């Protein structure tokens, strides 16, 4: 394989490997030549090979495994959110909302306007647009944000983030992502060919030093979660939000995308990284967590420039979001009883997560509930070994390694993410006992 790779620059080397992949001469899991050996073969500096491999890794085509070398990535096995349909285990890994708590759309379906929408009409349905504009304006004002914005509608939060990045960036541009990171954000950046720069998350959100370091590396966009960060459940504190706004003050044209996916379900106020003088920003709110993933509607408030560029990718008649879906979302969100039910569902998730966190703490694994649909549990043991032992006890959990931007043995996670809000008290108690036992066994295993 070494003799098949050609090139005298990093870009030529990366393109050569791409060609081998396209022709099927390189397959998933295959190891690329060591840096020193390939540099000697090509007669180039080792840094050239390192840079070429880095380009391939940033595009998601290869995975760097430290001393284990660099291997071709298996895109088919990339972790995704949702149920494991081929598993007989009890699934506590899915991060799914409770479908029984979605509002019933039947009562409002018959009330939807029947007038058809034709080519050339506005892509945002007027009713939803008016409701969302008032919603965003209230929260932006309370967070000290600029109240002048434009509204867009996309087919979910992931669709919004993908379109926002693509209208602002070109291949190999750097994007700051939270570490640990939401799985869909990792995939979006890799498949877009952008360069992911990790920013650590602690108990208050993105760290100022981490964001500052990312900006020094030339990131052109920042994707962050103001509350219910996935997988940690962390929400921005007021102090941390102010610190991050100060860091961003000298970078007003870096696009800041806030994925406020938990919005109406959250028990915390919305706090923002974006200060009044920031010029490129977008606040994304999907309805998936409280109306259902199949609603396929996300609302985006952004500055005028970003909205205009986003509109180019949401043309009438081709890529707009169905007005039927928009009208259904509006009819539900404008219903005070539905909104009250959503608030109650948010409290339910918080209470179930807090109850399970208390069980784990009592079992010797001190755990903070955070927000969101899952808990981020520090097992004080290798996550992979803990998850394997949970499988033997009939549970399917998700190891923290899957939420890393790079997969290296040196950075192996000791966290697992657990979705427990659907378990009753008896099952929660059983799972807490099994998690504590599995972690203890993994901690003492060779």
Protein Blocks (a to p, Z undefined) as FASTA:
>chain_A
ZZmpgcjbfklmmmmmmmmmmnopacehiacddfklmmmmnopafklmmmmmmmmmmnop
accehjnopcdddfklpccedddfkbcbdcfklopacfklpccfklmmmmpcfbdcdehi
afbdfklmmmmmmmmmmmmmmnopafbdcddddebjklmmmmmmmmmmcehiacdddddd
dfklmmmmmmnopacddddddfkbccfklmmmmmmnopabdcddfbhpafklpacdfklm
mmmmmmmmmmmmbccdddffklmmpcbdcddfbdfklcbdcddddfklmnojklopacdd
ddfklmmmmmmmmcghilmccfklmmmmmmmmmpmklmmmmmmmmmmmmmmmmmmmmmmm
mnopacdfbgcjbdcddehiafklmmmmmmmnopacddfklmpfbdcfklocfbdcddfk
lpcfklmmmmmmmmmmmmmmmmmpZZ
